[in-house]
Amino acid sequence: MAHFISEDCIACGVCQPECPVEAISEGDIYAIDPDLCTDCGACADVCPVGAAQPE
């Protein structure tokens, strides 16, 4: 099961460098590629607004 980034994302960029498989892409709201995500939770651990959530 992959994580996803909700509408609560503030595009701060903290999550992107934490992803060990580079599944997070930058945008107005960051996005996680579900095909690459290994559900490690590293993004959720650092997100200041709780936007990175398990799907």
PQR file of N, CA, C, O and H, with PARSE charges and radii, in Angstrom:
ATOM      1  N   MET A   1       0.842  -1.179   0.000 -0.4000 1.5000
ATOM      2  CA  MET A   1       0.000   0.000   0.000 -0.0000 2.0000
ATOM      3  C   MET A   1       0.890   1.246   0.000  0.5500 1.7000
ATOM      4  O   MET A   1       1.821   1.346   0.798 -0.5500 1.4000
ATOM      5  N   ALA A   2       0.608   2.172  -0.874 -0.4000 1.5000
ATOM      6  CA  ALA A   2       1.406   3.383  -1.007 -0.0000 2.0000
ATOM      7  C   ALA A   2       0.840   4.521  -0.161  0.5500 1.7000
ATOM      8  O   ALA A   2      -0.321   4.489   0.247 -0.5500 1.4000
ATOM      9  H   ALA A   2      -0.148   2.091  -1.523  0.4000 1.0000
ATOM     10  N   HIS A   3       1.668   5.514   0.092 -0.4000 1.5000
ATOM     11  CA  HIS A   3       1.223   6.740   0.728 -0.0000 2.0000
ATOM     12  C   HIS A   3       0.735   7.697  -0.366  0.5500 1.7000
ATOM     13  O   HIS A   3       1.057   7.520  -1.541 -0.5500 1.4000
ATOM     14  H   HIS A   3       2.612   5.539  -0.240  0.4000 1.0000
ATOM     15  N   PHE A   4      -0.029   8.690   0.022 -0.4000 1.5000
ATOM     16  CA  PHE A   4      -0.434   9.748  -0.899 -0.0000 2.0000
ATOM     17  C   PHE A   4      -0.334  11.065  -0.147  0.5500 1.7000
ATOM     18  O   PHE A   4      -0.263  11.083   1.081 -0.5500 1.4000
ATOM     19  H   PHE A   4      -0.291   8.834   0.976  0.4000 1.0000
ATOM     20  N   ILE A   5      -0.328  12.154  -0.881 -0.4000 1.5000
ATOM     21  CA  ILE A   5      -0.249  13.479  -0.272 -0.0000 2.0000
ATOM     22  C   ILE A   5      -1.600  14.162  -0.464  0.5500 1.7000
ATOM     23  O   ILE A   5      -2.078  14.315  -1.588 -0.5500 1.4000
ATOM     24  H   ILE A   5      -0.386  12.139  -1.879  0.4000 1.0000
ATOM     25  N   SER A   6      -2.203  14.567   0.642 -0.4000 1.5000
ATOM     26  CA  SER A   6      -3.540  15.162   0.611 -0.0000 2.0000
ATOM     27  C   SER A   6      -3.491  16.640   0.231  0.5500 1.7000
ATOM     28  O   SER A   6      -2.421  17.226   0.062 -0.5500 1.4000
ATOM     29  H   SER A   6      -1.815  14.443   1.556  0.4000 1.0000
ATOM     30  N   GLU A   7      -4.663  17.215   0.103 -0.4000 1.5000
ATOM     31  CA  GLU A   7      -4.824  18.633  -0.231 -0.0000 2.0000
ATOM     32  C   GLU A   7      -4.246  19.546   0.854  0.5500 1.7000
ATOM     33  O   GLU A   7      -4.086  20.746   0.633 -0.5500 1.4000
ATOM     34  H   GLU A   7      -5.532  16.740   0.240  0.4000 1.0000
ATOM     35  N   ASP A   8      -3.933  18.984   2.022 -0.4000 1.5000
ATOM     36  CA  ASP A   8      -3.356  19.781   3.109 -0.0000 2.0000
ATOM     37  C   ASP A   8      -1.906  20.177   2.842  0.5500 1.7000
ATOM     38  O   ASP A   8      -1.338  20.979   3.583 -0.5500 1.4000
ATOM     39  H   ASP A   8      -4.063  18.009   2.202  0.4000 1.0000
ATOM     40  N   CYS A   9      -1.302  19.621   1.791 -0.4000 1.5000
ATOM     41  CA  CYS A   9       0.103  19.882   1.454 -0.0000 2.0000
ATOM     42  C   CYS A   9       0.342  21.381   1.276  0.5500 1.7000
ATOM     43  O   CYS A   9      -0.415  22.070   0.592 -0.5500 1.4000
ATOM     44  H   CYS A   9      -1.763  18.969   1.189  0.4000 1.0000
ATOM     45  N   ILE A  10       1.412  21.869   1.906 -0.4000 1.5000
ATOM     46  CA  ILE A  10       1.798  23.273   1.776 -0.0000 2.0000
ATOM     47  C   ILE A  10       3.025  23.435   0.875  0.5500 1.7000
ATOM     48  O   ILE A  10       3.608  24.517   0.804 -0.5500 1.4000
ATOM     49  H   ILE A  10       2.027  21.309   2.461  0.4000 1.0000
ATOM     50  N   ALA A  11       3.410  22.360   0.191 -0.4000 1.5000
ATOM     51  CA  ALA A  11       4.529  22.356  -0.758 -0.0000 2.0000
ATOM     52  C   ALA A  11       5.820  22.884  -0.139  0.5500 1.7000
ATOM     53  O   ALA A  11       6.555  23.644  -0.768 -0.5500 1.4000
ATOM     54  H   ALA A  11       2.936  21.482   0.248  0.4000 1.0000
ATOM     55  N   CYS A  12       6.085  22.477   1.089 -0.4000 1.5000
ATOM     56  CA  CYS A  12       7.292  22.940   1.779 -0.0000 2.0000
ATOM     57  C   CYS A  12       8.540  22.196   1.305  0.5500 1.7000
ATOM     58  O   CYS A  12       9.652  22.710   1.430 -0.5500 1.4000
ATOM     59  H   CYS A  12       5.488  21.859   1.600  0.4000 1.0000
ATOM     60  N   GLY A  13       8.364  20.985   0.760 -0.4000 1.5000
ATOM     61  CA  GLY A  13       9.486  20.233   0.218 -0.0000 2.0000
ATOM     62  C   GLY A  13      10.242  19.380   1.204  0.5500 1.7000
ATOM     63  O   GLY A  13      11.227  18.743   0.830 -0.5500 1.4000
ATOM     64  H   GLY A  13       7.461  20.567   0.659  0.4000 1.0000
ATOM     65  N   VAL A  14       9.817  19.346   2.447 -0.4000 1.5000
ATOM     66  CA  VAL A  14      10.538  18.582   3.471 -0.0000 2.0000
ATOM     67  C   VAL A  14      10.509  17.077   3.169  0.5500 1.7000
ATOM     68  O   VAL A  14      11.476  16.371   3.455 -0.5500 1.4000
ATOM     69  H   VAL A  14       9.017  19.863   2.751  0.4000 1.0000
ATOM     70  N   CYS A  15       9.433  16.601   2.608 -0.4000 1.5000
ATOM     71  CA  CYS A  15       9.277  15.161   2.376 -0.0000 2.0000
ATOM     72  C   CYS A  15      10.149  14.627   1.246  0.5500 1.7000
ATOM     73  O   CYS A  15      10.647  13.504   1.329 -0.5500 1.4000
ATOM     74  H   CYS A  15       8.648  17.175   2.376  0.4000 1.0000
ATOM     75  N   GLN A  16      10.338  15.406   0.207 -0.4000 1.5000
ATOM     76  CA  GLN A  16      10.997  14.910  -1.002 -0.0000 2.0000
ATOM     77  C   GLN A  16      12.391  14.324  -0.757  0.5500 1.7000
ATOM     78  O   GLN A  16      12.657  13.218  -1.227 -0.5500 1.4000
ATOM     79  H   GLN A  16       9.933  16.318   0.140  0.4000 1.0000
ATOM     80  N   PRO A  17      13.287  15.002  -0.052 -0.5600 1.5000
ATOM     81  CA  PRO A  17      14.610  14.411   0.160  0.2800 2.0000
ATOM     82  C   PRO A  17      14.612  13.209   1.109  0.5500 1.7000
ATOM     83  O   PRO A  17      15.589  12.461   1.154 -0.5500 1.4000
ATOM     84  N   GLU A  18      13.543  13.019   1.856 -0.4000 1.5000
ATOM     85  CA  GLU A  18      13.462  11.900   2.797 -0.0000 2.0000
ATOM     86  C   GLU A  18      13.074  10.591   2.122  0.5500 1.7000
ATOM     87  O   GLU A  18      13.276   9.520   2.694 -0.5500 1.4000
ATOM     88  H   GLU A  18      12.749  13.626   1.820  0.4000 1.0000
ATOM     89  N   CYS A  19      12.523  10.659   0.919 -0.4000 1.5000
ATOM     90  CA  CYS A  19      12.045   9.458   0.231 -0.0000 2.0000
ATOM     91  C   CYS A  19      13.234   8.658  -0.319  0.5500 1.7000
ATOM     92  O   CYS A  19      13.970   9.157  -1.170 -0.5500 1.4000
ATOM     93  H   CYS A  19      12.359  11.529   0.454  0.4000 1.0000
ATOM     94  N   PRO A  20      13.428   7.419   0.164 -0.5600 1.5000
ATOM     95  CA  PRO A  20      14.582   6.629  -0.268  0.2800 2.0000
ATOM     96  C   PRO A  20      14.477   6.109  -1.698  0.5500 1.7000
ATOM     97  O   PRO A  20      15.478   5.680  -2.271 -0.5500 1.4000
ATOM     98  N   VAL A  21      13.284   6.142  -2.283 -0.4000 1.5000
ATOM     99  CA  VAL A  21      13.116   5.634  -3.650 -0.0000 2.0000
ATOM    100  C   VAL A  21      12.735   6.736  -4.636  0.5500 1.7000
ATOM    101  O   VAL A  21      12.355   6.450  -5.771 -0.5500 1.4000
ATOM    102  H   VAL A  21      12.471   6.491  -1.818  0.4000 1.0000
ATOM    103  N   GLU A  22      12.835   7.991  -4.209 -0.4000 1.5000
ATOM    104  CA  GLU A  22      12.561   9.157  -5.045 -0.0000 2.0000
ATOM    105  C   GLU A  22      11.186   9.088  -5.706  0.5500 1.7000
ATOM    106  O   GLU A  22      11.050   9.351  -6.901 -0.5500 1.4000
ATOM    107  H   GLU A  22      13.144   8.224  -3.286  0.4000 1.0000
ATOM    108  N   ALA A  23      10.164   8.730  -4.916 -0.4000 1.5000
ATOM    109  CA  ALA A  23       8.807   8.594  -5.426 -0.0000 2.0000
ATOM    110  C   ALA A  23       8.011   9.894  -5.351  0.5500 1.7000
ATOM    111  O   ALA A  23       6.887   9.953  -5.848 -0.5500 1.4000
ATOM    112  H   ALA A  23      10.275   8.516  -3.945  0.4000 1.0000
ATOM    113  N   ILE A  24       8.573  10.932  -4.740 -0.4000 1.5000
ATOM    114  CA  ILE A  24       7.843  12.184  -4.529 -0.0000 2.0000
ATOM    115  C   ILE A  24       8.269  13.215  -5.563  0.5500 1.7000
ATOM    116  O   ILE A  24       9.458  13.471  -5.753 -0.5500 1.4000
ATOM    117  H   ILE A  24       9.487  10.884  -4.336  0.4000 1.0000
ATOM    118  N   SER A  25       7.268  13.811  -6.237 -0.4000 1.5000
ATOM    119  CA  SER A  25       7.565  14.841  -7.225 -0.0000 2.0000
ATOM    120  C   SER A  25       7.006  16.185  -6.758  0.5500 1.7000
ATOM    121  O   SER A  25       5.987  16.258  -6.071 -0.5500 1.4000
ATOM    122  H   SER A  25       6.302  13.604  -6.083  0.4000 1.0000
ATOM    123  N   GLU A  26       7.705  17.231  -7.154 -0.4000 1.5000
ATOM    124  CA  GLU A  26       7.368  18.587  -6.734 -0.0000 2.0000
ATOM    125  C   GLU A  26       6.196  19.134  -7.543  0.5500 1.7000
ATOM    126  O   GLU A  26       6.010  18.772  -8.705 -0.5500 1.4000
ATOM    127  H   GLU A  26       8.533  17.171  -7.712  0.4000 1.0000
ATOM    128  N   GLY A  27       5.412  20.003  -6.921 -0.4000 1.5000
ATOM    129  CA  GLY A  27       4.307  20.672  -7.588 -0.0000 2.0000
ATOM    130  C   GLY A  27       3.611  21.599  -6.625  0.5500 1.7000
ATOM    131  O   GLY A  27       4.083  21.802  -5.506 -0.5500 1.4000
ATOM    132  H   GLY A  27       5.563  20.297  -5.977  0.4000 1.0000
ATOM    133  N   ASP A  28       2.477  22.175  -7.045 -0.4000 1.5000
ATOM    134  CA  ASP A  28       1.694  23.017  -6.138 -0.0000 2.0000
ATOM    135  C   ASP A  28       1.316  22.209  -4.903  0.5500 1.7000
ATOM    136  O   ASP A  28       1.344  22.709  -3.778 -0.5500 1.4000
ATOM    137  H   ASP A  28       2.094  22.011  -7.954  0.4000 1.0000
ATOM    138  N   ILE A  29       0.964  20.951  -5.139 -0.4000 1.5000
ATOM    139  CA  ILE A  29       0.802  19.943  -4.101 -0.0000 2.0000
ATOM    140  C   ILE A  29       1.714  18.804  -4.519  0.5500 1.7000
ATOM    141  O   ILE A  29       1.594  18.296  -5.634 -0.5500 1.4000
ATOM    142  H   ILE A  29       0.941  20.545  -6.053  0.4000 1.0000
ATOM    143  N   TYR A  30       2.609  18.400  -3.656 -0.4000 1.5000
ATOM    144  CA  TYR A  30       3.536  17.327  -4.007 -0.0000 2.0000
ATOM    145  C   TYR A  30       2.755  16.044  -4.264  0.5500 1.7000
ATOM    146  O   TYR A  30       1.647  15.871  -3.757 -0.5500 1.4000
ATOM    147  H   TYR A  30       2.706  18.812  -2.751  0.4000 1.0000
ATOM    148  N   ALA A  31       3.334  15.152  -5.048 -0.4000 1.5000
ATOM    149  CA  ALA A  31       2.659  13.899  -5.398 -0.0000 2.0000
ATOM    150  C   ALA A  31       3.598  12.728  -5.165  0.5500 1.7000
ATOM    151  O   ALA A  31       4.814  12.854  -5.307 -0.5500 1.4000
ATOM    152  H   ALA A  31       4.234  15.292  -5.460  0.4000 1.0000
ATOM    153  N   ILE A  32       3.023  11.589  -4.807 -0.4000 1.5000
ATOM    154  CA  ILE A  32       3.780  10.360  -4.606 -0.0000 2.0000
ATOM    155  C   ILE A  32       3.375   9.371  -5.689  0.5500 1.7000
ATOM    156  O   ILE A  32       2.190   9.097  -5.876 -0.5500 1.4000
ATOM    157  H   ILE A  32       2.035  11.487  -4.691  0.4000 1.0000
ATOM    158  N   ASP A  33       4.355   8.840  -6.397 -0.4000 1.5000
ATOM    159  CA  ASP A  33       4.098   7.829  -7.421 -0.0000 2.0000
ATOM    160  C   ASP A  33       3.807   6.510  -6.712  0.5500 1.7000
ATOM    161  O   ASP A  33       4.710   5.947  -6.093 -0.5500 1.4000
ATOM    162  H   ASP A  33       5.318   9.063  -6.246  0.4000 1.0000
ATOM    163  N   PRO A  34       2.586   6.000  -6.780 -0.5600 1.5000
ATOM    164  CA  PRO A  34       2.235   4.775  -6.058  0.2800 2.0000
ATOM    165  C   PRO A  34       2.982   3.547  -6.557  0.5500 1.7000
ATOM    166  O   PRO A  34       3.110   2.559  -5.833 -0.5500 1.4000
ATOM    167  N   ASP A  35       3.478   3.603  -7.797 -0.4000 1.5000
ATOM    168  CA  ASP A  35       4.238   2.474  -8.333 -0.0000 2.0000
ATOM    169  C   ASP A  35       5.651   2.406  -7.752  0.5500 1.7000
ATOM    170  O   ASP A  35       6.263   1.339  -7.731 -0.5500 1.4000
ATOM    171  H   ASP A  35       3.374   4.406  -8.385  0.4000 1.0000
ATOM    172  N   LEU A  36       6.163   3.534  -7.286 -0.4000 1.5000
ATOM    173  CA  LEU A  36       7.508   3.579  -6.700 -0.0000 2.0000
ATOM    174  C   LEU A  36       7.491   3.511  -5.176  0.5500 1.7000
ATOM    175  O   LEU A  36       8.435   3.007  -4.568 -0.5500 1.4000
ATOM    176  H   LEU A  36       5.666   4.401  -7.304  0.4000 1.0000
ATOM    177  N   CYS A  37       6.437   4.008  -4.564 -0.4000 1.5000
ATOM    178  CA  CYS A  37       6.346   4.089  -3.106 -0.0000 2.0000
ATOM    179  C   CYS A  37       6.415   2.696  -2.465  0.5500 1.7000
ATOM    180  O   CYS A  37       5.722   1.767  -2.880 -0.5500 1.4000
ATOM    181  H   CYS A  37       5.670   4.417  -5.058  0.4000 1.0000
ATOM    182  N   THR A  38       7.266   2.582  -1.451 -0.4000 1.5000
ATOM    183  CA  THR A  38       7.420   1.311  -0.727 -0.0000 2.0000
ATOM    184  C   THR A  38       6.721   1.348   0.628  0.5500 1.7000
ATOM    185  O   THR A  38       6.879   0.426   1.429 -0.5500 1.4000
ATOM    186  H   THR A  38       7.829   3.337  -1.114  0.4000 1.0000
ATOM    187  N   ASP A  39       5.957   2.391   0.891 -0.4000 1.5000
ATOM    188  CA  ASP A  39       5.198   2.539   2.130 -0.0000 2.0000
ATOM    189  C   ASP A  39       6.091   2.563   3.375  0.5500 1.7000
ATOM    190  O   ASP A  39       5.725   2.035   4.425 -0.5500 1.4000
ATOM    191  H   ASP A  39       5.828   3.140   0.241  0.4000 1.0000
ATOM    192  N   CYS A  40       7.259   3.180   3.242 -0.4000 1.5000
ATOM    193  CA  CYS A  40       8.191   3.220   4.379 -0.0000 2.0000
ATOM    194  C   CYS A  40       7.758   4.225   5.448  0.5500 1.7000
ATOM    195  O   CYS A  40       8.111   4.077   6.618 -0.5500 1.4000
ATOM    196  H   CYS A  40       7.557   3.609   2.390  0.4000 1.0000
ATOM    197  N   GLY A  41       6.988   5.254   5.045 -0.4000 1.5000
ATOM    198  CA  GLY A  41       6.508   6.241   6.005 -0.0000 2.0000
ATOM    199  C   GLY A  41       7.466   7.376   6.290  0.5500 1.7000
ATOM    200  O   GLY A  41       7.168   8.219   7.137 -0.5500 1.4000
ATOM    201  H   GLY A  41       6.702   5.374   4.095  0.4000 1.0000
ATOM    202  N   ALA A  42       8.605   7.433   5.618 -0.4000 1.5000
ATOM    203  CA  ALA A  42       9.574   8.505   5.869 -0.0000 2.0000
ATOM    204  C   ALA A  42       8.970   9.881   5.597  0.5500 1.7000
ATOM    205  O   ALA A  42       9.254  10.838   6.318 -0.5500 1.4000
ATOM    206  H   ALA A  42       8.846   6.749   4.930  0.4000 1.0000
ATOM    207  N   CYS A  43       8.153   9.982   4.578 -0.4000 1.5000
ATOM    208  CA  CYS A  43       7.521  11.261   4.251 -0.0000 2.0000
ATOM    209  C   CYS A  43       6.533  11.678   5.336  0.5500 1.7000
ATOM    210  O   CYS A  43       6.476  12.846   5.721 -0.5500 1.4000
ATOM    211  H   CYS A  43       7.922   9.205   3.993  0.4000 1.0000
ATOM    212  N   ALA A  44       5.765  10.724   5.819 -0.4000 1.5000
ATOM    213  CA  ALA A  44       4.775  11.014   6.860 -0.0000 2.0000
ATOM    214  C   ALA A  44       5.455  11.444   8.157  0.5500 1.7000
ATOM    215  O   ALA A  44       4.926  12.279   8.890 -0.5500 1.4000
ATOM    216  H   ALA A  44       5.811   9.775   5.506  0.4000 1.0000
ATOM    217  N   ASP A  45       6.614  10.880   8.437 -0.4000 1.5000
ATOM    218  CA  ASP A  45       7.331  11.209   9.663 -0.0000 2.0000
ATOM    219  C   ASP A  45       7.792  12.658   9.705  0.5500 1.7000
ATOM    220  O   ASP A  45       7.895  13.238  10.786 -0.5500 1.4000
ATOM    221  H   ASP A  45       7.044  10.202   7.841  0.4000 1.0000
ATOM    222  N   VAL A  46       8.075  13.261   8.536 -0.4000 1.5000
ATOM    223  CA  VAL A  46       8.617  14.620   8.515 -0.0000 2.0000
ATOM    224  C   VAL A  46       7.607  15.695   8.086  0.5500 1.7000
ATOM    225  O   VAL A  46       7.898  16.886   8.204 -0.5500 1.4000
ATOM    226  H   VAL A  46       7.991  12.790   7.658  0.4000 1.0000
ATOM    227  N   CYS A  47       6.455  15.304   7.602 -0.4000 1.5000
ATOM    228  CA  CYS A  47       5.485  16.286   7.106 -0.0000 2.0000
ATOM    229  C   CYS A  47       4.933  17.139   8.261  0.5500 1.7000
ATOM    230  O   CYS A  47       4.347  16.605   9.202 -0.5500 1.4000
ATOM    231  H   CYS A  47       6.219  14.337   7.507  0.4000 1.0000
ATOM    232  N   PRO A  48       5.124  18.465   8.184 -0.5600 1.5000
ATOM    233  CA  PRO A  48       4.691  19.324   9.296  0.2800 2.0000
ATOM    234  C   PRO A  48       3.174  19.509   9.398  0.5500 1.7000
ATOM    235  O   PRO A  48       2.680  19.968  10.427 -0.5500 1.4000
ATOM    236  N   VAL A  49       2.432  19.158   8.345 -0.4000 1.5000
ATOM    237  CA  VAL A  49       0.981  19.337   8.372 -0.0000 2.0000
ATOM    238  C   VAL A  49       0.214  18.022   8.251  0.5500 1.7000
ATOM    239  O   VAL A  49      -1.014  18.032   8.157 -0.5500 1.4000
ATOM    240  H   VAL A  49       2.833  18.785   7.509  0.4000 1.0000
ATOM    241  N   GLY A  50       0.915  16.905   8.250 -0.4000 1.5000
ATOM    242  CA  GLY A  50       0.263  15.610   8.181 -0.0000 2.0000
ATOM    243  C   GLY A  50      -0.368  15.296   6.837  0.5500 1.7000
ATOM    244  O   GLY A  50      -1.328  14.529   6.772 -0.5500 1.4000
ATOM    245  H   GLY A  50       1.912  16.897   8.326  0.4000 1.0000
ATOM    246  N   ALA A  51       0.159  15.882   5.750 -0.4000 1.5000
ATOM    247  CA  ALA A  51      -0.421  15.676   4.429 -0.0000 2.0000
ATOM    248  C   ALA A  51      -0.049  14.328   3.819  0.5500 1.7000
ATOM    249  O   ALA A  51      -0.787  13.808   2.981 -0.5500 1.4000
ATOM    250  H   ALA A  51       0.939  16.505   5.803  0.4000 1.0000
ATOM    251  N   ALA A  52       1.076  13.758   4.221 -0.4000 1.5000
ATOM    252  CA  ALA A  52       1.490  12.451   3.704 -0.0000 2.0000
ATOM    253  C   ALA A  52       0.809  11.378   4.535  0.5500 1.7000
ATOM    254  O   ALA A  52       1.070  11.239   5.730 -0.5500 1.4000
ATOM    255  H   ALA A  52       1.676  14.180   4.901  0.4000 1.0000
ATOM    256  N   GLN A  53      -0.069  10.623   3.886 -0.4000 1.5000
ATOM    257  CA  GLN A  53      -0.907   9.656   4.603 -0.0000 2.0000
ATOM    258  C   GLN A  53      -0.895   8.297   3.908  0.5500 1.7000
ATOM    259  O   GLN A  53      -0.708   8.223   2.694 -0.5500 1.4000
ATOM    260  H   GLN A  53      -0.281  10.736   2.915  0.4000 1.0000
ATOM    261  N   PRO A  54      -1.092   7.234   4.666 -0.5600 1.5000
ATOM    262  CA  PRO A  54      -1.207   5.920   4.024  0.2800 2.0000
ATOM    263  C   PRO A  54      -2.507   5.848   3.232  0.5500 1.7000
ATOM    264  O   PRO A  54      -3.531   6.392   3.645 -0.5500 1.4000
ATOM    265  N   GLU A  55      -2.452   5.179   2.106 -0.4000 1.5000
ATOM    266  CA  GLU A  55      -3.650   5.063   1.263 -0.0000 2.0000
ATOM    267  C   GLU A  55      -4.535   3.938   1.729  0.5500 1.7000
ATOM    268  O   GLU A  55      -5.587   3.694   1.138 -0.5500 1.4000
ATOM    269  H   GLU A  55      -1.620   4.737   1.770  0.4000 1.0000
TER
END
